[in-house]
Structures are given as structure tokens and as C-alpha cells.
Amino acid sequence: MKRKGNEATEPNRRDFLKILLAAGTAFTVVAAASVFRFLTYIPTVNQNESTTQLAWPRIKLGNISSLEPLKPLRFNYPLVNTPNVLVKLGVKAENGIGPDGDIVAYSSICQHLGCYFAFQPPGSSPPCDASFQAPVAEGYCCCHGGQYDFTQAAKVIGGPPPRPVPSVQLEYDSATGDIYAVAMSPPTIFGHGPPGTTDPQSVLSYDLQGGDVVTQDTLFSGS
């Protein structure tokens, strides 16, 4: 009789082990999914919001008469927490505006790890490396030595950045000399979307998330 009792309970043991195995497998899958989400970019864009409702702000940055060659002007765009730098280079530049085609503006957030970089005139040295002299007008990141050539659409010319920083699209009013920021060019600003995103509509969606859209009053706040 005892043997029959043991035989009767054996299926129950097997069923119990199957339940434990299934639960363990499910837990592993959930844990793996959590790690995957942690290691990948999670968009903050509201997927139910139509991107056609979004638009780049048009902001007056200043007048050409107030710009000095190789003197950077720092400003926020398109959000109050996304800094940029505008420079009159004194030499014609790719996508430059103004009578001499030498006025450009770029995001100041490095595409490597998101550090803020500074503008370096030709021949100048960054505060982090007195032995280095900028060969051209460039952006130099003191975190890891990233270099962006401002005369060639922020082309990477040194260090680890995987791509150029996005440029601020500018408009120049030849009648008044006023300069306006009207949009951002791809790729996405570092930290505001999947790295290297170049689709214009996606760039618009991502770059306008994660902060307050800049206004004329907040253009230079914290710059």
C-alpha cells in the first residue's frame, strides 16, 4: 500500500517541479528584458502625439554688427538646457551665412559622451592642454580630446566622437543684419534620442523633448 501511495504522489512532485521550472524561466526572461531596457535608449516622446504638431522655434540671436571674428556667442536652442555656440570665423565655412559666408553655429554637447566643449580659435590652446594648439577654428572637448572643424560642418578631426555635432540652422536678414536660429540639423543632440538619428522628423521630435523650449527671454540664460 505504501508503494501505491508513493506512486500516487510522484506525479504531483513532477507537476510541482514543472511549475517551479516555468516560474524560474519566466523570472529570467523578465530580468533579461529589464537589463535590456536599461542598456538601451528609451524614447521620452509621447508616441500618441503627432510630430506634425511640433515646430522649431524661430529666435533672434543678435545682429551681425555685434559679432567680432573668432569671438564665440553662447546661447540656448532649441531648449533652455541645450547650449550652442555661434561664431563669425573670418573665413568662408561650409553652410556659413552672412555676407562672407563665415557665420556658423553648433551644439556645444559632444557626441562622444555628452560633455560640453569649447570653441578654440586657430593657434589657441584649451585650458586642459597647454601643449595643444588648434590647427583650425574648432570645437575642442577637454573630456577626451574630441575635435570638430567648424569650417567643415563640424567634421570630426580628432578624438573619439563618432559623428559631427548637429548644427543650428541660421537665417540672415540682409536688410537688417539680424541673425535667427530656425532649426537644428541632424543628428540628434546628444542625449535627446537614439545616437546618430538623422531622419528630420525624428530629430524634430527628439530634440524638442526633455526640457522647456527656448524663448527670447531664456536665450542666454545660464550660457
C-alpha positions in Angstrom: 0.0 0.0 0.0 2.9 2.4 0.8 4.3 1.8 -2.7 1.0 2.8 -4.3 0.9 5.9 -2.1 4.4 6.8 -3.3 3.4 6.2 -6.9 0.4 8.4 -6.4 2.5 11.3 -5.1 5.2 11.1 -7.8 3.1 12.9 -10.5 2.4 15.6 -8.0 6.1 16.1 -7.5 6.7 16.2 -11.2 3.9 18.8 -11.6 5.4 20.9 -8.8 8.9 20.8 -10.3 7.4 21.8 -13.7 5.7 24.8 -12.1 9.0 25.8 -10.4 10.9 25.5 -13.7 8.3 27.5 -15.5 8.3 30.3 -12.9 12.1 30.4 -12.9 12.2 30.7 -16.7 9.6 33.5 -16.6 11.6 35.4 -14.0 14.8 35.0 -16.1 13.1 36.4 -19.2 11.7 39.4 -17.2 15.1 40.1 -15.7 16.8 39.9 -19.0 14.2 42.3 -20.5 14.8 44.7 -17.7 18.5 44.7 -18.3 18.0 45.2 -22.0 15.7 48.2 -21.4 18.3 49.7 -19.0 21.1 49.3 -21.6 19.2 50.9 -24.5 17.8 54.3 -25.1 14.1 54.7 -24.1 12.4 57.5 -26.1 10.6 60.1 -24.0 8.5 61.1 -26.9 4.8 60.6 -26.5 4.1 58.1 -29.2 0.4 59.3 -29.4 1.5 62.9 -30.2 1.7 63.7 -33.8 5.1 65.1 -34.8 3.3 67.4 -37.3 2.2 69.5 -34.3 5.8 70.2 -33.4 7.8 73.1 -34.8 11.3 74.6 -34.3 11.2 77.9 -32.6 12.5 80.9 -34.6 14.6 83.0 -32.3 16.6 86.2 -33.0 20.3 85.6 -31.8 21.5 89.2 -32.5 22.9 91.4 -35.2 26.0 90.9 -37.4 27.2 94.3 -36.3 27.8 93.0 -32.7 29.9 89.9 -33.8 33.6 90.0 -33.6 35.6 87.5 -35.6 36.5 84.4 -33.6 34.6 85.6 -30.5 32.1 82.9 -29.6 28.5 83.7 -28.7 26.9 81.1 -26.4 23.1 80.6 -26.5 20.4 78.0 -25.8 18.5 76.3 -28.6 16.0 74.7 -29.1 15.7 74.1 -25.4 17.0 76.0 -22.4 19.2 73.0 -21.4 20.8 72.5 -24.9 23.7 75.0 -25.3 25.2 76.1 -28.6 28.0 78.3 -29.8 27.8 80.8 -32.7 31.0 82.1 -34.3 32.0 84.5 -37.1 35.0 82.6 -38.3 36.5 85.2 -40.6 36.9 82.6 -43.4 34.2 81.1 -45.6 32.7 78.0 -44.0 30.5 75.1 -45.1 26.9 76.2 -44.6 28.1 79.6 -43.3 25.8 82.6 -43.6 26.2 86.3 -43.8 27.9 88.4 -46.5 31.2 86.5 -46.1 29.6 83.0 -45.5 31.6 82.7 -42.3 28.9 82.6 -39.6 28.1 79.2 -38.1 26.6 77.7 -35.0 26.8 74.3 -33.5 25.6 72.3 -30.5 28.1 72.5 -27.6 27.3 69.0 -26.4 29.9 66.5 -27.6 28.6 63.5 -29.5 31.0 61.2 -27.6 29.7 61.1 -24.0 27.8 64.4 -23.7 30.4 66.7 -22.2 30.3 70.4 -23.1 33.1 71.5 -25.3 34.5 75.0 -26.0 35.4 76.9 -29.2 39.1 77.2 -29.9 40.4 79.9 -32.4 43.3 78.7 -34.7 46.5 78.6 -32.7 44.9 78.7 -29.3 45.2 76.1 -26.5 42.4 74.7 -24.4 42.7 75.1 -20.6 43.1 71.4 -20.2 46.1 71.0 -22.5 48.5 73.9 -22.9 50.7 71.9 -25.3 47.9 71.6 -27.9 47.3 74.3 -30.5 44.2 74.3 -32.6 45.1 73.9 -36.2 41.8 75.4 -37.4 38.8 77.1 -35.8 37.3 74.2 -33.9 35.4 72.8 -31.0 37.6 71.1 -28.5 36.3 68.7 -25.8 38.5 68.5 -22.7 36.9 65.3 -21.6 38.6 63.0 -24.2 40.1 65.3 -26.8 37.3 65.4 -29.3 37.8 67.9 -32.1 35.3 69.4 -34.5 36.3 71.5 -37.5 33.9 74.5 -37.6 34.9 75.4 -41.2 33.8 71.9 -42.4 30.3 71.4 -40.8 31.8 70.3 -37.5 33.7 67.3 -39.1 35.4 65.2 -36.6 39.2 65.8 -36.9 40.4 64.2 -33.7 39.5 62.2 -30.6 36.7 59.6 -30.1 33.5 61.3 -31.3 31.7 59.0 -33.7 30.0 61.8 -35.7 29.8 65.6 -36.1 27.8 67.7 -33.6 24.5 69.0 -35.0 24.5 72.5 -36.4 22.0 75.2 -35.7 20.3 76.3 -38.9 20.7 80.1 -39.2 18.9 82.7 -41.3 20.4 86.1 -42.1 18.3 89.2 -42.9 20.5 91.2 -45.3 18.2 94.2 -44.9 18.7 94.5 -41.1 21.8 92.3 -40.4 19.7 90.3 -37.9 20.6 86.6 -37.4 18.0 84.0 -36.4 18.1 80.4 -35.2 15.4 78.5 -37.1 16.1 74.7 -36.7 18.6 72.0 -35.8 20.2 69.9 -38.4 20.8 66.1 -37.8 22.0 64.2 -36.0 20.0 64.4 -32.7 21.5 66.4 -29.9 23.4 64.0 -27.6 21.1 62.5 -25.0 17.9 63.5 -26.8 17.4 60.5 -29.0 18.9 57.3 -30.3 22.5 58.3 -31.1 23.1 59.3 -34.7 19.4 59.7 -35.7 19.3 61.6 -38.9 15.6 61.4 -40.1 14.5 65.1 -39.9 11.1 64.3 -38.4 12.6 62.1 -35.8 15.2 64.7 -35.0 12.5 67.3 -34.5 10.6 65.0 -32.2 13.6 64.0 -30.0 15.3 67.4 -29.9 12.2 69.1 -28.5 11.8 66.7 -25.7 13.4 66.8 -22.2 13.2 70.5 -21.4 11.5 73.8 -21.9 11.5 75.3 -25.4 13.7 78.4 -25.5 12.2 81.8 -25.8 13.7 85.2 -26.4 14.0 85.8 -22.7 15.7 82.4 -22.0 18.0 82.5 -25.0 21.1 83.4 -23.0 20.1 82.1 -19.5 22.9 80.1 -18.0 25.1 80.5 -21.1 
